[in-house]
Amino acid sequence: MQTTLEKLNTYEILTKDQPELIEQAAACLASTFIGVEVAGKWVAEPIVGYALNLSYDDFYQFMKEYIETNVHQGYCAVALDEERNVVGALVGDTNALEISEGDMFDGALADINIVMNVLEDIDIRFLNDYKKRYGKGLEDGEILHLFFLGVISEHNRHEIVQTLGDLLINKAKEEGLKLVLAEATNPKSIRLLEKYHGLTKYVNAEGDYIVYKYADHERLNIIPSSIADGAYIIAKEL
């Protein structure tokens, strides 16, 4: 039986006029990527939480700037408890997948370049395959790119994942987007997005998954294969 507490989550799509909720969303995401204990279990994203030298404060700032830059598109959603504290966040954008030339970050944020390089590697392979199949690339406003997911609630964690995803994916369908895509960096994320939203590992024209294997990277090869073996493109047509 659900407790009263478990029934009281509400869900909102953020706007640029909600700086406090944006900050809380960034804090939720940063903690679950760097590492935090939730419901008696340690939660961390493999690349950021296991392999790289990123502090919570630095990654929080990175998350906050991402949300502030993209919140106007309407694809940054949060789960709130009864006191309107953010207990879950799923944020994304509708930009065409952007491929940068060279490293974008330096100083304390330099290790984020490793994250971005991994994601860009699989993004490039996906974009090349997509263009080969359909004769054109993807443009702004055609794809929902789910970028960061984090849940710190002690209760109803899977329900929060499902509801946040439903909120954004249904909005994307209504607005005529063609595809929802994510770069999944661990098996748990893949399982959740498969189970609740129907995303699957993308298979290219040669019948292969698009994946960046952590064992092939000099910094990421310390990630135990029992935790995650690589970053995959997962997607679903809308």
Secondary structure, DSSP 8 states (H G I E B T S, - for coil): ---TGGG--EEEE--TT-HHHHHHHHHHHHHHHH-EEETTEEE--IIIIIIS---HHHHHHHHHHHHHHHGGGS-EEEEE-TT--EEEEEEEE-------SS----GGGTTHHHHHHHHHHHHHHHHHHHHHHHSS---TTSEEEEEEEEE--SS-HHHHHHHHHHHHHHHHHHTT--EEEEEE-SHHHHHHHHHHH--EE-B-TTS-B-EEEGGGSTTGGGS-TTT-SEEEEEEEE-
